[in-house]
Each structure stands twice: as structure tokens, then as C-alpha cells.
């Protein structure tokens, strides 16, 4: 899937997933499985004890089942447990930016989203066009303006594909450089 603007195509990048931590990827699932195992074991002990009265005494089985049920209930109230666990560990487990319960903000600003890679590339391409209006040399755009050689060649080739945007100074000798033919504002308006 790609988005098409004029004759320039920007391919869609796959969504970026943040890497997990040991706590979120190992500790929390391990605790969940241990509690579930304790709950099921307690139920099994009670079930077997009901049919075989000679097996574990009822108080031990009842205590195991009640304990695992209580822990399962605490985990089901995650909003109550999580801030306390974060406070004990002094770590932000759910990555909300706060250790413990986050503050309640009145008229809170909207959460900032990371800039999508396509938007970043488009913004850099627009800046490239603005800078190329003054000087199209590789020395100017790569060495002085911070573009990589690959970026420079990619953006230059995109502009050269559309005859009304840019052209080679010499069709026979490309070492003589290239120049913008169209007005930078018109080119930018076409790609946005």
C-alpha cells in the first residue's frame, strides 16, 4: 500500500512497535501463569478431596483455593494493584510516563504522537526543495545541510523524473549538475 501525491510515491512503512522490557514481557506473564496455576490447583485439590476424603485435609485445600482466588481477584483489579507495584519497584511498568498512579490533569494537552516516518521523509524532502532553490550542489546539500548522499540522490532523482520540476544542466554530461526548473512553492504545493 502506498500513498500517491502527484507523481511522487511515498511507500507506507510498517508500524513501529516499541520493544518490551523484562518486566512487561517476562515477569508479568510469569506471575499471571503462577496465579492461574495456583487457582486451578486449589480447585483440583478441592475437587479430588470431595471424592476422596482421605486425601489432603479440607482446611489446607480450602486455604489454598481461597488464597489463589484472592490473588486472582487482586489482579483483576489491576488499576488498584499496578500503581502500588510500580511504587514498590520504582519502575514505570505500563509505560504511561509515571511511576505509580498518574495525575489527573484538568484540560490536559492532547498526547503527543511520534512523527510517522513518511511524514518525516516528506518534511525533509520539502526542506530539500527549499534549499535546492539556492544551490543544488551535493557539497551544499550533503556536507553543509546534513543530508546523506543516498537521500540527496533519491530526492534529486524524484525531482528529475518530472520535467517541469528539475533538469540536468547538460543532457550529455551529468557532472555539470542539475537545476530546479519550477518554482519551489509550486513543486511543494504539488507534493503536499
Backbone as a printed PyTorch tensor [residue, N CA C, xyz], in Angstrom:
tensor([[[  0.8510,  -1.1800,   0.0000],
         [  0.0000,   0.0000,   0.0000],
         [  0.8880,   1.2300,   0.0000]],

        [[  0.5580,   2.1970,  -0.7820],
         [  1.3520,   3.4230,  -0.7850],
         [  0.4280,   4.6040,  -1.0230]],

        [[  0.9010,   5.7360,  -0.5890],
         [  0.1550,   6.9730,  -0.8060],
         [  0.7520,   7.6710,  -2.0110]],

        [[ -0.0930,   8.1280,  -2.8970],
         [  0.3830,   8.7730,  -4.1140],
         [  0.0180,  10.2560,  -4.0510]],

        [[  0.9960,  11.0810,  -4.2530],
         [  0.8110,  12.5280,  -4.3270],
         [  1.4250,  12.9650,  -5.6410]],

        [[  0.6050,  13.5120,  -6.5050],
         [  1.0910,  13.9380,  -7.8150],
         [  1.7700,  12.7510,  -8.4750]],

        [[  3.0370,  12.8830,  -8.8500],
         [  3.7300,  11.7490,  -9.4480],
         [  4.7910,  11.1850,  -8.5050]],

        [[  4.7860,  11.6340,  -7.2570],
         [  5.7600,  11.1690,  -6.2820],
         [  5.0820,  10.1450,  -5.3830]],

        [[  5.6900,   8.9840,  -5.1910],
         [  5.1200,   7.9250,  -4.3710],
         [  5.9660,   7.7260,  -3.1230]],

        [[  5.3090,   7.7740,  -1.9750],
         [  5.9680,   7.5030,  -0.7060],
         [  5.4270,   6.1740,  -0.1880]],

        [[  6.2370,   5.1220,  -0.1210],
         [  5.7290,   3.8340,   0.3720],
         [  5.4210,   3.8980,   1.8560]],

        [[  4.3510,   3.1920,   2.2460],
         [  3.9920,   3.1330,   3.6590],
         [  4.9460,   2.2110,   4.3830]],

        [[  5.3720,   2.6400,   5.5430],
         [  6.2570,   1.8220,   6.3660],
         [  5.4140,   1.0250,   7.3570]],

        [[  5.8580,  -0.1590,   7.7500],
         [  5.1070,  -0.9120,   8.7570],
         [  5.1450,  -0.1690,  10.0870]],

        [[  4.0990,  -0.3310,  10.9060],
         [  4.1000,   0.3640,  12.1890],
         [  5.2520,  -0.1100,  13.0620]],

        [[  5.7920,   0.8340,  13.8080],
         [  6.9290,   0.5280,  14.6690],
         [  6.4000,   0.1580,  16.0440]],

        [[  6.8090,  -1.0030,  16.5390],
         [  6.3900,  -1.4370,  17.8540],
         [  7.5460,  -1.2320,  18.8170]],

        [[  7.2330,  -0.6180,  19.9540],
         [  8.2740,  -0.3790,  20.9390],
         [  8.7180,  -1.6970,  21.5360]],

        [[ 10.0140,  -1.8490,  21.7880],
         [ 10.4690,  -3.0950,  22.4030],
         [  9.9910,  -3.1980,  23.8390]],

        [[  9.6970,  -4.4160,  24.2620],
         [  9.2350,  -4.6360,  25.6170],
         [ 10.4080,  -4.6890,  26.5850]],

        [[ 10.0780,  -4.7620,  27.8460],
         [ 11.0970,  -4.8850,  28.8820],
         [ 10.9670,  -6.2550,  29.5260]],

        [[ 11.9040,  -6.5790,  30.3770],
         [ 11.8640,  -7.8580,  31.0870],
         [ 10.6110,  -7.9270,  31.9520]],

        [[ 10.2520,  -6.8080,  32.5630],
         [  9.0800,  -6.7920,  33.4380],
         [  7.8140,  -7.0570,  32.6350]],

        [[  7.6370,  -6.3550,  31.4990],
         [  6.4000,  -6.4990,  30.7330],
         [  6.3480,  -7.7910,  29.9420]],

        [[  7.4940,  -8.3040,  29.5120],
         [  7.4960,  -9.4870,  28.6650],
         [  7.7470, -10.7860,  29.4190]],

        [[  8.3000, -10.7280,  30.6310],
         [  8.6400, -11.9580,  31.3600],
         [  7.9460, -12.0160,  32.7170]],

        [[  8.1690, -11.0090,  33.5470],
         [  7.7160, -11.0750,  34.9340],
         [  6.1880, -11.0910,  35.0260]],

        [[  5.5170, -10.1750,  34.3500],
         [  4.0620, -10.1060,  34.4450],
         [  3.4050, -11.3870,  33.9140]],

        [[  3.7690, -11.9030,  32.7130],
         [  3.1610, -13.1700,  32.2830],
         [  3.4800, -14.3410,  33.2220]],

        [[  4.6880, -14.3460,  33.8030],
         [  5.0450, -15.4220,  34.7190],
         [  4.1600, -15.3680,  35.9710]],

        [[  3.9590, -14.1700,  36.5160],
         [  3.0900, -14.0470,  37.6840],
         [  1.6580, -14.4460,  37.3500]],

        [[  1.1860, -14.0600,  36.1860],
         [ -0.1690, -14.4280,  35.7730],
         [ -0.3090, -15.9430,  35.6660]],

        [[  0.6900, -16.6100,  35.0900],
         [  0.5980, -18.0620,  34.9450],
         [  0.7090, -18.7620,  36.2920]],

        [[  1.5560, -18.2550,  37.2080],
         [  1.6690, -18.8570,  38.5320],
         [  0.3600, -18.7280,  39.3120]],

        [[ -0.2650, -17.5740,  39.2340],
         [ -1.5210, -17.3680,  39.9570],
         [ -2.6140, -18.2310,  39.3640]],

        [[ -2.6640, -18.3180,  38.0320],
         [ -3.6560, -19.1740,  37.3900],
         [ -3.4130, -20.6330,  37.7730]],

        [[ -2.1420, -21.0410,  37.7940],
         [ -1.8250, -22.4110,  38.1990],
         [ -2.2360, -22.6900,  39.6330]],

        [[ -1.9960, -21.7320,  40.5250],
         [ -2.3940, -21.9100,  41.9260],
         [ -3.9090, -21.9970,  42.0530]],

        [[ -4.5990, -21.1900,  41.2950],
         [ -6.0640, -21.2020,  41.3240],
         [ -6.5930, -22.5530,  40.8400]],

        [[ -6.0620, -23.0290,  39.7270],
         [ -6.5190, -24.3100,  39.1880],
         [ -6.1240, -25.4720,  40.1050]],

        [[ -4.9350, -25.4060,  40.7030],
         [ -4.5020, -26.4540,  41.6180],
         [ -5.4000, -26.4910,  42.8480]],

        [[ -5.7250, -25.3370,  43.3740],
         [ -6.6340, -25.2780,  44.5220],
         [ -7.9910, -25.8720,  44.1980]],

        [[ -8.5150, -25.5500,  43.0360],
         [ -9.7930, -26.1270,  42.6220],
         [ -9.6960, -27.6220,  42.4340]],

        [[ -8.5820, -28.0910,  41.8660],
         [ -8.3760, -29.5220,  41.6740],
         [ -8.2780, -30.2430,  43.0120]],

        [[ -7.5550, -29.6600,  43.9450],
         [ -7.4220, -30.2640,  45.2740],
         [ -8.7850, -30.3650,  45.9420]],

        [[ -9.5890, -29.3060,  45.8390],
         [-10.9260, -29.3510,  46.4330],
         [-11.7970, -30.4020,  45.7570]],

        [[-11.6780, -30.4930,  44.4250],
         [-12.4770, -31.4760,  43.6910],
         [-12.0960, -32.8970,  44.0380]],

        [[-10.8190, -33.1700,  44.0700],
         [-10.3570, -34.5210,  44.4190],
         [-10.6820, -34.8180,  45.8790]],

        [[-10.5030, -33.8320,  46.7340],
         [-10.8020, -34.0190,  48.1560],
         [-12.2690, -34.3210,  48.3930]],

        [[-13.1640, -33.8240,  47.5340],
         [-14.5860, -34.0960,  47.6940],
         [-14.8870, -35.5560,  47.4040]],

        [[-14.1680, -36.1790,  46.4760],
         [-14.4190, -37.5710,  46.1300],
         [-13.6200, -38.5370,  47.0110]],

        [[-12.4120, -38.1400,  47.4130],
         [-11.5690, -38.9990,  48.2520],
         [-11.3580, -38.2800,  49.5740]],

        [[-12.0580, -38.6770,  50.5420],
         [-12.0000, -37.9750,  51.8170],
         [-10.7070, -38.2470,  52.5750]],

        [[ -9.8790, -39.1670,  52.0650],
         [ -8.6340, -39.4740,  52.7500],
         [ -7.4820, -38.5980,  52.2680]],

        [[ -7.6990, -37.8520,  51.1830],
         [ -6.6100, -37.0280,  50.6540],
         [ -6.4390, -35.8060,  51.5330]],

        [[ -5.7590, -34.7520,  51.0850],
         [ -5.4370, -33.5830,  51.9090],
         [ -6.6270, -33.1340,  52.7540]],

        [[ -6.3340, -32.6840,  53.9530],
         [ -7.4330, -32.2110,  54.8000],
         [ -8.1050, -30.9760,  54.1990]],

        [[ -9.3690, -30.8450,  54.4920],
         [-10.1590, -29.7430,  53.9430],
         [ -9.6030, -28.3650,  54.2770]],

        [[ -9.1160, -28.0940,  55.4440],
         [ -8.6260, -26.7380,  55.7320],
         [ -7.4640, -26.3320,  54.8380]],

        [[ -6.5520, -27.2570,  54.5430],
         [ -5.4210, -26.9270,  53.6850],
         [ -5.9060, -26.6440,  52.2680]],

        [[ -6.7920, -27.4920,  51.7620],
         [ -7.3190, -27.3040,  50.4040],
         [ -8.1270, -26.0090,  50.3170]],

        [[ -8.9520, -25.7730,  51.3180],
         [ -9.7510, -24.5510,  51.3140],
         [ -8.8870, -23.3020,  51.3810]],

        [[ -7.8300, -23.3400,  52.2020],
         [ -6.9170, -22.2080,  52.3100],
         [ -6.1910, -21.9550,  50.9750]],

        [[ -5.7320, -23.0230,  50.3170],
         [ -5.0430, -22.8740,  49.0210],
         [ -5.9750, -22.2560,  47.9870]],

        [[ -7.2040, -22.7440,  47.9680],
         [ -8.1370, -22.2310,  46.9680],
         [ -8.5200, -20.7830,  47.2770]],

        [[ -8.7700, -20.4540,  48.5260],
         [ -9.1230, -19.0810,  48.8910],
         [ -7.9660, -18.1170,  48.6360]],

        [[ -6.7400, -18.5460,  48.9270],
         [ -5.5790, -17.6880,  48.6950],
         [ -5.4050, -17.3950,  47.2090]],

        [[ -5.4730, -18.4290,  46.3860],
         [ -5.3000, -18.2050,  44.9460],
         [ -6.4620, -17.3980,  44.3720]],

        [[ -7.6710, -17.6130,  44.9070],
         [ -8.8110, -16.8080,  44.4470],
         [ -8.6270, -15.3500,  44.8290]],

        [[ -8.1100, -15.1040,  46.0360],
         [ -7.8840, -13.7230,  46.4650],
         [ -6.8350, -13.0190,  45.6240]],

        [[ -5.7630, -13.7200,  45.3130],
         [ -4.7270, -13.1180,  44.4670],
         [ -5.2690, -12.8730,  43.0600]],

        [[ -6.0600, -13.8120,  42.5400],
         [ -6.6690, -13.6160,  41.2180],
         [ -7.6060, -12.4060,  41.2370]],

        [[ -8.3390, -12.2280,  42.3380],
         [ -9.2210, -11.0700,  42.4340],
         [ -8.4090,  -9.7720,  42.4730]],

        [[ -7.2860,  -9.7720,  43.2200],
         [ -6.4460,  -8.5730,  43.2620],
         [ -5.9190,  -8.2250,  41.8670]],

        [[ -5.5140,  -9.2510,  41.1200],
         [ -5.0230,  -8.9670,  39.7710],
         [ -6.1280,  -8.4980,  38.8430]],

        [[ -7.3550,  -8.9170,  39.1120],
         [ -8.4490,  -8.4400,  38.2700],
         [ -8.7210,  -6.9580,  38.5240]],

        [[ -8.3250,  -6.4720,  39.6840],
         [ -8.4280,  -5.0400,  39.9710],
         [ -7.0740,  -4.3930,  39.6990]],

        [[ -6.5900,  -4.5490,  38.5030],
         [ -5.2580,  -4.1140,  38.0770],
         [ -5.0440,  -2.6240,  38.3090]],

        [[ -6.0980,  -1.8320,  38.1700],
         [ -5.9620,  -0.3890,  38.3850],
         [ -5.5790,  -0.0720,  39.8310]],

        [[ -5.9290,  -0.9510,  40.7470],
         [ -5.5880,  -0.7390,  42.1430],
         [ -4.1910,  -1.2810,  42.4500]],

        [[ -3.8290,  -2.4150,  41.8330],
         [ -2.5730,  -3.0860,  42.1420],
         [ -1.3890,  -2.4390,  41.4190]],

        [[ -1.5540,  -2.1180,  40.1540],
         [ -0.4320,  -1.6510,  39.3320],
         [  0.2980,  -0.4370,  39.9220]],

        [[ -0.3940,   0.6230,  40.3500],
         [  0.3480,   1.7640,  40.9160],
         [  1.1650,   1.3720,  42.1500]],

        [[  0.6530,   0.4560,  42.9560],
         [  1.3930,   0.0300,  44.1470],
         [  2.6210,  -0.8040,  43.7810]],

        [[  2.4700,  -1.6750,  42.7880],
         [  3.6120,  -2.4750,  42.3390],
         [  4.6710,  -1.5610,  41.7180]],

        [[  4.2330,  -0.5890,  40.9130],
         [  5.1890,   0.3680,  40.3410],
         [  5.9100,   1.1430,  41.4350]],

        [[  5.1790,   1.5260,  42.4920],
         [  5.8060,   2.2420,  43.6010],
         [  6.8220,   1.3930,  44.3310]],

        [[  6.5170,   0.1150,  44.5180],
         [  7.4600,  -0.7840,  45.2010],
         [  8.7170,  -1.0130,  44.3600]],

        [[  8.5300,  -1.2120,  43.0650],
         [  9.6630,  -1.4730,  42.1780],
         [ 10.3590,  -0.1910,  41.7140]],

        [[  9.6700,   0.9500,  41.8960],
         [ 10.1640,   2.2430,  41.4150],
         [ 10.4670,   2.1960,  39.9140]],

        [[  9.5540,   1.5630,  39.1610],
         [  9.6850,   1.4370,  37.6980],
         [  8.3290,   1.7170,  37.0580]],

        [[  8.3630,   2.2470,  35.8590],
         [  7.1470,   2.5130,  35.0920],
         [  6.8300,   1.2740,  34.2590]],

        [[  6.0130,   0.3710,  34.7930],
         [  5.7330,  -0.9050,  34.1360],
         [  4.8550,  -0.7240,  32.9070]],

        [[  3.7970,   0.0870,  32.9990],
         [  2.8630,   0.2210,  31.8780],
         [  3.2340,   1.3480,  30.9130]],

        [[  4.3810,   1.9560,  31.0900],
         [  4.9250,   2.9830,  30.1810],
         [  3.9670,   4.1480,  29.9380]],

        [[  3.3420,   4.6010,  31.0050],
         [  2.4890,   5.7790,  30.8650],
         [  3.2260,   7.0600,  31.2330]],

        [[  4.5160,   6.9460,  31.5680],
         [  5.3220,   8.1100,  31.8900],
         [  5.3490,   8.4400,  33.3740]],

        [[  4.6520,   7.6640,  34.1990],
         [  4.5910,   7.9300,  35.6270],
         [  4.8540,   6.6460,  36.4030]],

        [[  5.5490,   6.7720,  37.5330],
         [  5.6790,   5.6670,  38.4680],
         [  4.5560,   5.8420,  39.4750]],

        [[  3.6960,   4.8580,  39.5910],
         [  2.5300,   4.9720,  40.4510],
         [  1.3330,   5.4660,  39.6590]],

        [[  0.3560,   5.9930,  40.3750],
         [ -0.8700,   6.4600,  39.7150],
         [ -0.5870,   7.7880,  39.0000]],

        [[ -0.9410,   7.8950,  37.7150],
         [ -0.6990,   9.1570,  37.0150],
         [ -1.6230,  10.2620,  37.5390]],

        [[ -1.1610,  11.5000,  37.5060],
         [ -2.0070,  12.5930,  37.9990],
         [ -3.1940,  12.8180,  37.0660]],

        [[ -4.2590,  13.3410,  37.6250],
         [ -5.4340,  13.6910,  36.8320],
         [ -5.2520,  15.1310,  36.3780]],

        [[ -5.2280,  15.3410,  35.0710],
         [ -4.9930,  16.6640,  34.5170],
         [ -6.3050,  17.2730,  34.0430]],

        [[ -6.5740,  18.4790,  34.4800],
         [ -7.7360,  19.2080,  34.0050],
         [ -7.3040,  19.9820,  32.7690]],

        [[ -8.0520,  19.8670,  31.6910],
         [ -7.6950,  20.4700,  30.3990],
         [ -6.3030,  20.0150,  29.9620]],

        [[ -6.1130,  18.7220,  30.0200],
         [ -4.8130,  18.1600,  29.6590],
         [ -4.5420,  18.3610,  28.1690]],

        [[ -3.2930,  18.6270,  27.8160],
         [ -2.9660,  18.7490,  26.3970],
         [ -3.0930,  17.3860,  25.7310]],

        [[ -3.3970,  17.3550,  24.4370],
         [ -3.5020,  16.0600,  23.7580],
         [ -2.1480,  15.3560,  23.7730]],

        [[ -2.1580,  14.0370,  23.8720],
         [ -0.8770,  13.3260,  23.9020],
         [ -0.1260,  13.5080,  22.5900]],

        [[  1.1790,  13.7070,  22.7030],
         [  1.9880,  13.8820,  21.5020],
         [  2.2680,  12.5270,  20.9000]],

        [[  2.0960,  12.4590,  19.5990],
         [  2.3720,  11.2140,  18.8990],
         [  3.6950,  11.3600,  18.1720]],

        [[  4.4060,  10.2690,  18.1140],
         [  5.6780,  10.2780,  17.3940],
         [  5.4010,  10.5290,  15.9120]],

        [[  6.2940,  11.2700,  15.3080],
         [  6.1280,  11.5850,  13.8990],
         [  6.3020,  10.3190,  13.0620]],

        [[  5.3780,  10.1040,  12.1500],
         [  5.4270,   8.9320,  11.2830],
         [  6.6210,   9.0720,  10.3300]],

        [[  7.3190,   7.9660,  10.0270],
         [  8.4930,   8.0580,   9.1460],
         [  8.1820,   8.6780,   7.7830]],

        [[  6.9890,   8.4520,   7.2640],
         [  6.6360,   9.0330,   5.9610],
         [  6.5260,  10.5460,   6.0730]],

        [[  5.9230,  11.0230,   7.1720],
         [  5.8040,  12.4690,   7.3660],
         [  7.1830,  13.1050,   7.5320]],

        [[  8.0710,  12.4130,   8.2210],
         [  9.4360,  12.9270,   8.3900],
         [ 10.1420,  13.0170,   7.0380]],

        [[ 10.0070,  11.9850,   6.2130],
         [ 10.6450,  12.0000,   4.8900],
         [ 10.0620,  13.1200,   4.0260]],

        [[  8.7450,  13.2950,   4.0880],
         [  8.1100,  14.3500,   3.2980],
         [  8.6130,  15.7250,   3.7490]],

        [[  8.7260,  15.9070,   5.0800],
         [  9.2090,  17.1820,   5.6080],
         [ 10.6480,  17.4400,   5.1570]],

        [[ 11.4940,  16.4000,   5.1840],
         [ 12.8900,  16.5540,   4.7310],
         [ 12.9490,  16.8200,   3.2250]],

        [[ 12.0500,  16.1960,   2.4620],
         [ 12.0160,  16.4170,   1.0130],
         [ 11.6240,  17.8650,   0.7030]],

        [[ 10.6540,  18.3780,   1.4380],
         [ 10.2350,  19.7730,   1.2400],
         [ 11.3880,  20.7110,   1.5770]],

        [[ 12.0750,  20.4360,   2.6720],
         [ 13.2270,  21.2660,   3.0380],
         [ 14.3190,  21.1680,   1.9750]],

        [[ 14.5090,  19.9930,   1.3960],
         [ 15.4800,  19.7870,   0.3270],
         [ 15.1470,  20.6760,  -0.8750]],

        [[ 13.8790,  20.7440,  -1.2320],
         [ 13.4590,  21.5890,  -2.3610],
         [ 13.7420,  23.0510,  -2.0590]],

        [[ 13.4390,  23.4820,  -0.8470],
         [ 13.6910,  24.8790,  -0.4730],
         [ 15.1800,  25.2090,  -0.5440]],

        [[ 16.0200,  24.2980,  -0.0770],
         [ 17.4640,  24.5280,  -0.1100],
         [ 18.0190,  24.4400,  -1.5270]],

        [[ 17.4390,  23.5540,  -2.3510],
         [ 17.9060,  23.3970,  -3.7320],
         [ 17.5910,  24.6180,  -4.5820]],

        [[ 16.6570,  25.4410,  -4.1440],
         [ 16.3570,  26.6610,  -4.8990],
         [ 17.5700,  27.5920,  -4.9000]],

        [[ 18.3720,  27.5390,  -3.8380],
         [ 19.5520,  28.4000,  -3.7590],
         [ 20.7790,  27.7350,  -4.3660]],

        [[ 20.9590,  26.4300,  -4.0900],
         [ 22.1570,  25.7350,  -4.5560],
         [ 21.8530,  24.2460,  -4.6270]],

        [[ 22.0310,  23.6260,  -5.7950],
         [ 21.7210,  22.2080,  -5.9660],
         [ 22.9420,  21.3190,  -5.8330]],

        [[ 24.0830,  21.8730,  -5.4910],
         [ 25.3010,  21.0580,  -5.4400],
         [ 25.2530,  20.0620,  -4.2860]],

        [[ 25.9080,  18.9350,  -4.5050],
         [ 25.9750,  17.9210,  -3.4710],
         [ 26.7450,  18.4450,  -2.2660]],

        [[ 27.7680,  19.2340,  -2.5050],
         [ 28.5670,  19.7790,  -1.4100],
         [ 27.6760,  20.6060,  -0.4780]],

        [[ 26.8210,  21.4330,  -1.0640],
         [ 25.9500,  22.2860,  -0.2630],
         [ 24.9240,  21.4610,   0.5150]],

        [[ 24.2440,  20.5260,  -0.1440],
         [ 23.1380,  19.8120,   0.4830],
         [ 23.5890,  18.6530,   1.3750]],

        [[ 24.6910,  18.0150,   1.0390],
         [ 25.1550,  16.8840,   1.8460],
         [ 26.0750,  17.3640,   2.9620]],

        [[ 27.1230,  18.0820,   2.6090],
         [ 28.1170,  18.4790,   3.6070],
         [ 27.6060,  19.5590,   4.5550]],

        [[ 26.8990,  20.5390,   4.0330],
         [ 26.5220,  21.6940,   4.8600],
         [ 25.1190,  21.5940,   5.4600]],

        [[ 24.2000,  20.8530,   4.8150],
         [ 22.8130,  20.8300,   5.2810],
         [ 22.4130,  19.5230,   5.9700]],

        [[ 23.3210,  18.5440,   6.0020],
         [ 23.0650,  17.3340,   6.7750],
         [ 22.2960,  16.2300,   6.0680]],

        [[ 22.1410,  16.3010,   4.7760],
         [ 21.5130,  15.2030,   4.0450],
         [ 22.5640,  14.1460,   3.7400]],

        [[ 22.1460,  12.8750,   3.7450],
         [ 23.0800,  11.8180,   3.3630],
         [ 23.1790,  11.7990,   1.8400]],

        [[ 24.2180,  11.1810,   1.3410],
         [ 24.3920,  11.0870,  -0.1060],
         [ 23.2280,  10.3080,  -0.7380]],

        [[ 22.7820,   9.2690,  -0.0540],
         [ 21.6550,   8.4730,  -0.5550],
         [ 20.3850,   9.3200,  -0.6280]],

        [[ 20.1240,  10.0910,   0.4370],
         [ 18.9550,  10.9780,   0.4340],
         [ 19.0560,  11.9880,  -0.7000]],

        [[ 20.2170,  12.5790,  -0.8520],
         [ 20.4220,  13.5760,  -1.8980],
         [ 20.0890,  12.9790,  -3.2600]],

        [[ 20.6420,  11.8120,  -3.5530],
         [ 20.4100,  11.1930,  -4.8570],
         [ 18.9460,  10.7960,  -5.0370]],

        [[ 18.3180,  10.2970,  -3.9870],
         [ 16.9110,   9.9090,  -4.0770],
         [ 16.0200,  11.1200,  -4.3530]],

        [[ 16.2010,  12.1860,  -3.5750],
         [ 15.3680,  13.3770,  -3.7570],
         [ 15.6430,  14.0460,  -5.1040]],

        [[ 16.9050,  14.0960,  -5.4970],
         [ 17.2550,  14.6680,  -6.8010],
         [ 16.5860,  13.8740,  -7.9150]],

        [[ 16.6360,  12.5490,  -7.8530],
         [ 16.0400,  11.7070,  -8.8910],
         [ 14.5280,  11.8600,  -8.9460]],

        [[ 13.9000,  12.0360,  -7.7870],
         [ 12.4510,  12.2770,  -7.7760],
         [ 12.1360,  13.5730,  -8.5190]],

        [[ 12.8980,  14.6140,  -8.2480],
         [ 12.6640,  15.9040,  -8.9100],
         [ 12.9450,  15.8170, -10.4120]],

        [[ 13.9830,  15.0700, -10.7830],
         [ 14.3350,  14.9710, -12.2070],
         [ 13.3270,  14.1400, -13.0010]],

        [[ 12.5630,  13.2770, -12.3480],
         [ 11.5590,  12.4750, -13.0580],
         [ 10.4420,  13.3310, -13.6410]],

        [[ 10.1770,  14.4640, -13.0250],
         [  9.1130,  15.3510, -13.5170],
         [  9.7870,  16.5030, -14.2640]],

        [[  9.6370,  16.5600, -15.6000],
         [ 10.3580,  17.5640, -16.3950],
         [ 10.0740,  19.0090, -16.0020]],

        [[  8.9030,  19.2830, -15.4530],
         [  8.5930,  20.6740, -15.0930],
         [  9.1510,  21.0570, -13.7240]],

        [[  9.8190,  20.1230, -13.0390],
         [ 10.3740,  20.4280, -11.7350],
         [ 11.8770,  20.6610, -11.7910]],

        [[ 12.6140,  19.7630, -12.4510],
         [ 14.0750,  19.8830, -12.4860],
         [ 14.6140,  19.2570, -13.7650]],

        [[ 15.8600,  19.6120, -14.0960],
         [ 16.5070,  19.0450, -15.2800],
         [ 18.0130,  19.0800, -15.0750]],

        [[ 18.7080,  18.2540, -15.8840],
         [ 20.1700,  18.2750, -15.8810],
         [ 20.6480,  19.5260, -16.6000]],

        [[ 21.7290,  20.1080, -16.1350],
         [ 22.2880,  21.2870, -16.8140],
         [ 22.8020,  20.8990, -18.1960]],

        [[ 23.3180,  19.6950, -18.3250],
         [ 23.7730,  19.1750, -19.6150],
         [ 23.2310,  17.7630, -19.7620]],

        [[ 22.5060,  17.5220, -20.8300],
         [ 21.9380,  16.2040, -21.0460],
         [ 23.0220,  15.1640, -21.3060]],

        [[ 24.1860,  15.5880, -21.8040],
         [ 25.2660,  14.6570, -22.1240],
         [ 26.2120,  14.4210, -20.9510]],

        [[ 26.4150,  15.4170, -20.1050],
         [ 27.3760,  15.2990, -19.0160],
         [ 26.6910,  15.6860, -17.7010]],

        [[ 26.2680,  14.6840, -16.9480],
         [ 25.5480,  14.9420, -15.7020],
         [ 26.4460,  15.4830, -14.6070]],

        [[ 27.7610,  15.4510, -14.8230],
         [ 28.6740,  16.0010, -13.8160],
         [ 28.5450,  17.5220, -13.7110]],

        [[ 27.9180,  18.1350, -14.6860],
         [ 27.7300,  19.5840, -14.6510],
         [ 26.5910,  19.9920, -13.7140]],

        [[ 25.8900,  19.0020, -13.1800],
         [ 24.8740,  19.2970, -12.1750],
         [ 23.4650,  19.3500, -12.7190]],

        [[ 22.5650,  19.7740, -11.8520],
         [ 21.1520,  19.8750, -12.2000],
         [ 20.6020,  21.1550, -11.5950]],

        [[ 19.4250,  21.5250, -12.0430],
         [ 18.8140,  22.7570, -11.5450],
         [ 17.3070,  22.5920, -11.4630]],

        [[ 16.7240,  23.3500, -10.5630],
         [ 15.2670,  23.3740, -10.4790],
         [ 14.7220,  24.2110, -11.6250]],

        [[ 13.6980,  23.7150, -12.2760],
         [ 13.0700,  24.4590, -13.3690],
         [ 11.8460,  25.2020, -12.8360]],

        [[ 11.0480,  24.4980, -12.0380],
         [  9.8440,  25.1140, -11.4840],
         [ 10.1360,  25.9090, -10.2370]],

        [[  9.1690,  26.6960,  -9.8270],
         [  9.2700,  27.4560,  -8.5910],
         [  9.1340,  26.4880,  -7.4080]],

        [[  9.9570,  26.6590,  -6.4020],
         [  9.8920,  25.7480,  -5.2470],
         [  8.5020,  25.6720,  -4.6080]],

        [[  7.8120,  26.8220,  -4.5110],
         [  6.4820,  26.8440,  -3.9020],
         [  5.4920,  26.0140,  -4.6980]],

        [[  5.5970,  26.0500,  -6.0380],
         [  4.6790,  25.2560,  -6.8760],
         [  4.9640,  23.7710,  -6.7340]],

        [[  6.2490,  23.4040,  -6.6660],
         [  6.6120,  21.9930,  -6.5040],
         [  6.1030,  21.4730,  -5.1620]],

        [[  6.3230,  22.2510,  -4.1180],
         [  5.8960,  21.8550,  -2.7750],
         [  4.3820,  21.7360,  -2.7130]],

        [[  3.6670,  22.6420,  -3.3590],
         [  2.2030,  22.5750,  -3.3790],
         [  1.7290,  21.3120,  -4.0830]],

        [[  2.4520,  20.8530,  -5.1030],
         [  2.0450,  19.6480,  -5.8370],
         [  2.2610,  18.3710,  -5.0190]],

        [[  3.2600,  18.3460,  -4.1530],
         [  3.5300,  17.1080,  -3.4110],
         [  2.8010,  17.0380,  -2.0860]],

        [[  2.2180,  18.1160,  -1.6320],
         [  1.5200,  18.0960,  -0.3490],
         [  0.0860,  17.7090,  -0.5010]]])
